[in-house]
């Protein structure tokens, strides 16, 4: 049985739908307070983490353990719980920790359910915005905001000349490499807020999103939402986005292909 034949959407949709609400309540009840920032890189760069990152992940892991005790779990903060299950949860307790630290409300909780290594369900929850994104199947995804549910759909009709482009290189793309893609830089006219910008594309607000050095917990939760919304997602080398790394998400195949060609010089 392949991941494309995965059928248990309703069970996990209901679980994640409830979990999104629980995570927001948990934040306001337990984590909406002053905190200390720790640099995980220990002087070799800057990779911040807070106690809230760890408390969120503990909370999510506990909910999964109570409901699906035999499932595997991979989390950014507490590593890999291995079992023989075909199901693996991939967790980013706070995507956008820098935003969290500075008070920018665009940070979120990202959760993916993978079946035999393929992301089949994704949740992107934004507590400060009281908003979350969740796919119901491989063809339907929704945004939940202010008590209302709206089906997600990318802007399929946009042309490359009309495309709204957002991107963030996260320190990966050197200035010399950036000089090789001047047309891409010129097109990047819209701000990028980590996973939230991917979600904005799924709503039809943005047409192309470019981001570098995504880890699996950054992108696996986005993949099912993006695909169910009609988006086209891959690495910059046009490989499977499941590999993570440098990711491009586009609203249709035509603009996706054109942007991939413009990005090629940066990969040499």
C-alpha angles and dihedrals in degrees: 000000000000127000089252088065093052107137108175096091098128095056094052095036090058091046094050093042090057092041092055090059092045092052093053092048090047091053095052094042100043114009108037094100142088116301144181122246119224124196107223091192092067097216097324094099132312123294107155127202132175134199087255091063089056096042091051091051093048089050093050094045091051092052091050092047092052093051105027105021096167096052123109120244131201115187133176094231106033105030133219128346103194125204135151092259122123087221122085128178116211115201137195102178093193118015105193100030090172089057089049091052095049096044097252106149095216097091118109150178115256124198129174130186110208124195114202089342097311122111107238103161128035135185125189109182124185109192098185090051092043087227137117141180124216136165119229095194139340088286104036131058132163143201116219117205135154092355093306131110122213128183114243121234131166122228097263095174099059118117126217091252090055097041120128106219127199127179147165125191096194091211095301100105111069121217090252091055091045089056088061092062105046093148090057092049091050091053094051098093101140130074122253122221104182113251093355091069091054086053091049088058089053087056092052094250096114128029106200129024122189122189134165135220098010113177119217091262089054096055112019092075090050097050099073092043092048095047093046088052092054098258127147114226133181143130119279086261089056092250127137110296089221085081088065119203117107108011135194122191118187137177095233142011096251098058090038091059094046093051092048089057091051091050096052097089090059091059096057 
